[in-house]
Amino acid sequence: MTKLLLLASLTLIVPGVLIGCSQQETSQEPVSDPASQTSGETALDTTAETTEQPSGTLVLVANGEDFIREGFTTKDGWRIDFENAFVTLDEVNAYQTEPPFDPDGAATLNATQEIPLLQQPTTVDLAKGAAETAPVPVTRKQAPQGTYNAIAWKVIPAETGPAEGSTILLKGTAQKEGRNVDFTISFDQPLAYTCGEYVGDERKGILTSTEQAELETTLHFDHIFGDAETAAGDALNQDAVGFDPFAALAEGDSLNVDSNRLKAELSAQDYQKLLKAIAGLGHVGEGHCRLEN
């Protein structure tokens, strides 16, 4: 009788042990489940993302200033109004530098951060600002936060469109003492600038997380034509060509010239002034740029 009771007890206990092992194995399966492993990797990736340097948006703009948008009077008395001022930009790079880059010195640019803003030719019309005082948006790009205190950019011949073949194409009307001249002036000289920090009424290029900051390429066309509101003896007007030499090449009330004709028909002195003025077009606001060979 005792043997029978012992046998019955073993019969009840063994199934209980087997069920317990089965439950333990089931509870361990999710650890080796591929889906569970993928979830773990995703969690690690998310953690890594939160440790990345915060970023914001850099907005590249081009500016011909009020001289282009509103027109102006040249040093020799011509009232100029622009219909178009096409400029083709390429290879625009923004930099954080240490020490700050000085375009007036001989030092090279020492970049701690470099962001390519524009890597294909883009033609903009500086006469078509979004508002009377607004520069023209060119492109925007995500970038790590920081102070972008230098920028390099090129002006190259347009490959297509209304400015094809020209680095800069100016179209408009000039008026003086009852004479009207409709002009188209085409320049084909490629330019490459390396510039320091933007100089103006407010600072630009300071990018904080989740915000946006502007970087500006500025062209000073008063360097070519001069400015009646600046003293005649000022270096700007002394070095500028003015509009009289251009008007002398007009046929009646129409002027259509390119770099080849300007080289051939301007006086040697005026042509050299023109080349120097074109080379000095590039700025960052009132900040200086270095012309690269």
C-alpha positions as CSV (number, residue, x, y, z in Angstrom):
1,M,0.0,0.0,0.0
2,T,2.9,2.3,0.8
3,K,4.5,1.7,-2.6
4,L,1.2,2.5,-4.4
5,L,0.9,5.8,-2.6
6,L,4.5,6.7,-3.4
7,L,4.0,5.9,-7.1
8,A,0.8,8.0,-7.2
9,S,2.7,10.9,-5.7
10,L,5.5,10.7,-8.3
11,T,2.9,10.6,-11.0
12,L,1.4,14.0,-9.9
13,I,4.8,15.7,-9.2
14,V,6.6,15.0,-12.6
15,P,4.0,16.8,-14.8
16,G,4.3,19.8,-12.5
17,V,8.0,19.9,-13.0
18,L,7.7,19.7,-16.8
19,I,5.2,22.5,-16.9
20,G,7.4,24.7,-14.8
21,C,10.4,24.2,-17.3
22,S,8.1,24.9,-20.2
23,Q,7.0,28.2,-18.7
24,Q,10.7,29.2,-18.0
25,E,11.8,28.5,-21.5
26,T,8.9,30.5,-22.9
27,S,9.8,33.5,-20.8
28,Q,13.3,33.5,-22.2
29,E,12.4,33.4,-25.9
30,P,11.8,37.2,-26.4
31,V,15.5,37.8,-25.5
32,S,16.6,35.9,-28.6
33,D,13.7,37.2,-30.8
34,P,15.1,39.1,-33.8
35,A,12.4,41.7,-33.5
36,S,13.4,42.3,-29.9
37,Q,17.1,42.8,-31.0
38,T,16.1,45.3,-33.7
39,S,14.2,47.2,-31.1
40,G,17.2,47.3,-28.9
41,E,19.4,48.6,-31.8
42,T,16.9,51.3,-32.5
43,A,17.0,52.5,-28.9
44,L,20.8,52.7,-29.1
45,D,20.6,54.7,-32.4
46,T,18.1,57.1,-30.8
47,T,20.4,57.7,-27.9
48,A,23.3,58.4,-30.3
49,E,21.2,61.0,-32.2
50,T,20.5,62.9,-29.0
51,T,24.2,63.3,-28.5
52,E,24.9,64.9,-31.9
53,Q,25.7,68.6,-32.1
54,P,22.5,70.6,-32.4
55,S,21.9,72.1,-35.8
56,G,19.8,74.9,-37.5
57,T,19.4,76.3,-41.0
58,L,21.8,78.4,-42.9
59,V,20.1,80.6,-45.5
60,L,22.3,81.9,-48.3
61,V,21.2,85.2,-49.9
62,A,22.6,87.5,-52.6
63,N,22.3,91.3,-52.4
64,G,22.9,94.0,-54.9
65,E,21.7,96.6,-52.3
66,D,19.5,99.6,-53.0
67,F,21.7,100.6,-55.9
68,I,20.2,97.7,-57.9
69,R,16.8,97.4,-56.4
70,E,15.9,101.1,-56.3
71,G,18.4,102.6,-58.8
72,F,20.8,105.5,-58.2
73,T,22.6,108.4,-59.8
74,T,26.2,107.8,-61.0
75,K,29.1,110.0,-60.2
76,D,28.7,111.7,-63.6
77,G,25.0,112.4,-63.3
78,W,23.2,109.5,-64.9
79,R,20.1,108.2,-63.3
80,I,20.2,104.4,-63.6
81,D,17.3,102.0,-63.0
82,F,17.8,98.3,-63.4
83,E,15.4,95.9,-65.0
84,N,17.7,92.9,-64.4
85,A,21.0,92.3,-62.7
86,F,21.8,88.6,-63.3
87,V,24.7,87.0,-61.4
88,T,25.6,83.4,-61.5
89,L,27.0,82.0,-58.2
90,D,28.8,78.7,-57.7
91,E,30.8,76.8,-55.1
92,V,29.6,78.7,-52.1
93,N,31.1,77.4,-48.8
94,A,30.4,78.6,-45.3
95,Y,33.1,78.4,-42.6
96,Q,33.6,78.6,-38.9
97,T,37.2,79.8,-38.4
98,E,39.7,80.1,-35.6
99,P,41.3,82.6,-35.6
100,P,38.8,84.8,-37.5
101,F,39.8,85.1,-41.2
102,D,41.2,88.4,-42.3
103,P,40.7,88.9,-46.0
104,D,42.9,92.0,-46.0
105,G,45.9,89.9,-44.6
106,A,48.0,87.2,-46.1
107,A,47.0,84.4,-43.7
108,T,45.1,81.4,-44.9
109,L,41.6,80.5,-43.8
110,N,41.8,78.0,-40.9
111,A,38.4,76.3,-40.8
112,T,37.1,74.4,-37.8
113,Q,33.8,73.7,-39.7
114,E,33.0,73.8,-43.4
115,I,29.5,73.6,-44.9
116,P,29.0,73.5,-48.7
117,L,26.0,75.7,-49.3
118,L,25.8,75.7,-53.1
119,Q,27.6,73.2,-55.4
120,Q,26.0,73.9,-58.7
121,P,25.7,77.1,-60.8
122,T,22.7,79.2,-59.8
123,T,21.7,82.4,-61.5
124,V,19.9,85.0,-59.4
125,D,18.4,88.4,-60.4
126,L,19.5,90.9,-57.8
127,A,16.9,93.4,-59.1
128,K,14.1,91.1,-58.1
129,G,14.3,91.2,-54.3
130,A,11.4,89.8,-52.3
131,A,10.9,93.3,-50.9
132,E,12.3,96.8,-51.4
133,T,15.1,96.2,-49.0
134,A,15.4,92.4,-49.1
135,P,18.2,90.4,-50.6
136,V,17.4,87.5,-52.9
137,P,17.2,84.0,-51.3
138,V,19.5,81.5,-53.1
139,T,19.4,78.3,-51.0
140,R,19.2,76.9,-47.5
141,K,21.0,74.0,-45.7
142,Q,21.0,72.3,-42.3
143,A,24.3,73.0,-40.5
144,P,25.8,72.5,-37.0
145,Q,25.2,75.5,-34.7
146,G,28.0,78.0,-34.3
147,T,29.3,81.3,-35.7
148,Y,29.9,81.2,-39.4
149,N,32.4,84.0,-39.8
150,A,33.8,83.4,-43.3
151,I,32.4,82.5,-46.7
152,A,33.9,81.6,-50.1
153,W,32.1,82.0,-53.4
154,K,32.5,82.2,-57.1
155,V,30.9,84.1,-59.9
156,I,31.0,82.1,-63.2
157,P,29.4,82.4,-66.7
158,A,25.8,81.2,-66.8
159,E,25.4,78.0,-68.7
160,T,21.7,78.6,-69.7
161,G,19.0,81.2,-69.5
162,P,18.8,84.9,-70.2
163,A,22.4,85.5,-68.9
164,E,24.0,82.6,-70.8
165,G,27.7,83.2,-71.3
166,S,27.8,86.1,-68.8
167,T,29.0,86.1,-65.2
168,I,27.1,89.4,-64.7
169,L,24.4,90.8,-67.0
170,L,23.0,94.3,-66.3
171,K,19.9,95.5,-68.1
172,G,18.1,98.8,-67.5
173,T,17.7,102.5,-68.5
174,A,20.0,105.5,-68.0
175,Q,18.8,109.1,-68.1
176,K,20.7,112.3,-68.2
177,E,19.8,115.8,-69.4
178,G,16.9,114.6,-71.6
179,R,18.8,111.7,-73.1
180,N,17.6,108.1,-72.4
181,V,19.8,105.0,-73.0
182,D,18.4,101.5,-72.8
183,F,21.4,99.4,-71.9
184,T,22.5,95.8,-71.8
185,I,26.0,95.3,-70.3
186,S,27.5,91.9,-70.2
187,F,30.7,90.9,-68.2
188,D,32.3,87.5,-68.6
189,Q,35.1,87.7,-66.1
190,P,35.0,84.8,-63.6
191,L,35.5,85.8,-60.0
192,A,36.4,83.9,-56.8
193,Y,36.2,85.5,-53.4
194,T,37.1,84.5,-49.9
195,C,35.4,86.7,-47.4
196,G,35.5,87.4,-43.7
197,E,32.7,88.1,-41.3
198,Y,29.6,90.0,-42.5
199,V,29.6,93.7,-41.5
200,G,26.4,95.6,-41.3
201,D,23.7,97.0,-39.1
202,E,23.2,93.5,-37.6
203,R,25.4,90.5,-37.4
204,K,24.8,87.5,-39.7
205,G,26.0,83.9,-39.6
206,I,25.3,83.2,-35.9
207,L,23.4,79.9,-35.9
208,T,21.8,78.5,-32.8
209,S,19.9,75.2,-32.5
210,T,16.6,75.0,-34.3
211,E,16.9,78.5,-35.5
212,Q,18.1,79.9,-38.9
213,A,20.8,82.4,-39.8
214,E,21.6,84.3,-43.0
215,L,24.9,84.4,-44.9
216,E,25.2,87.0,-47.6
217,T,27.1,87.5,-50.8
218,T,27.0,91.2,-51.6
219,L,27.9,93.0,-54.8
220,H,28.7,96.7,-54.8
221,F,27.9,98.1,-58.2
222,D,28.7,101.6,-57.2
223,H,32.3,100.5,-57.6
224,I,31.7,100.5,-61.4
225,F,29.5,103.6,-61.8
226,G,30.3,105.7,-58.8
227,D,27.7,107.4,-56.6
228,A,26.5,111.0,-56.8
229,E,25.8,111.0,-53.1
230,T,29.4,110.4,-52.3
231,A,32.0,113.1,-52.5
232,A,33.7,113.5,-55.9
233,G,37.1,113.2,-54.3
234,D,36.3,110.0,-52.4
235,A,38.3,106.9,-53.4
236,L,35.1,105.2,-54.5
237,N,34.4,107.9,-57.2
238,Q,38.0,108.3,-58.1
239,D,38.3,104.6,-59.0
240,A,34.9,104.2,-60.6
241,V,34.3,104.4,-64.4
242,G,31.0,106.2,-64.2
243,F,28.5,105.9,-67.0
244,D,29.7,108.5,-69.5
245,P,32.2,106.1,-71.1
246,F,29.5,103.5,-71.6
247,A,27.0,106.0,-73.0
248,A,29.7,107.0,-75.6
249,L,29.4,103.5,-77.0
250,A,25.6,103.7,-77.4
251,E,24.1,103.7,-80.9
252,G,21.4,106.3,-80.5
253,D,19.3,105.4,-77.5
254,S,20.5,101.8,-77.3
255,L,23.7,100.3,-75.7
256,N,24.5,96.6,-76.0
257,V,28.1,95.7,-75.0
258,D,30.0,92.8,-73.8
259,S,33.5,92.4,-72.3
260,N,35.2,92.0,-75.7
261,R,33.7,95.3,-77.1
262,L,34.5,97.1,-73.8
263,K,38.1,96.0,-74.0
264,A,38.3,97.1,-77.6
265,E,36.5,100.4,-77.4
266,L,37.0,101.9,-74.0
267,S,40.1,103.9,-73.4
268,A,42.9,102.0,-71.8
269,Q,42.5,104.0,-68.6
270,D,38.8,103.4,-68.3
271,Y,39.2,99.7,-69.2
272,Q,41.7,99.2,-66.4
273,K,39.4,101.0,-64.0
274,L,36.6,98.7,-65.1
275,L,38.6,95.6,-64.5
276,K,39.6,96.8,-61.0
277,A,36.0,97.7,-60.2
278,I,34.7,94.3,-61.3
279,A,37.3,92.6,-59.2
280,G,36.2,94.7,-56.2
281,L,32.5,94.0,-56.5
282,G,32.4,91.1,-53.9
283,H,31.7,91.9,-50.3
284,V,29.8,90.6,-47.3
285,G,27.7,93.6,-46.4
286,E,30.4,96.2,-45.9
287,G,32.9,93.5,-45.0
288,H,35.8,92.8,-47.3
289,C,36.6,89.9,-49.5
290,R,39.9,88.7,-51.0
291,L,39.9,88.1,-54.7
292,E,41.5,84.7,-55.5
293,N,43.5,84.1,-58.6
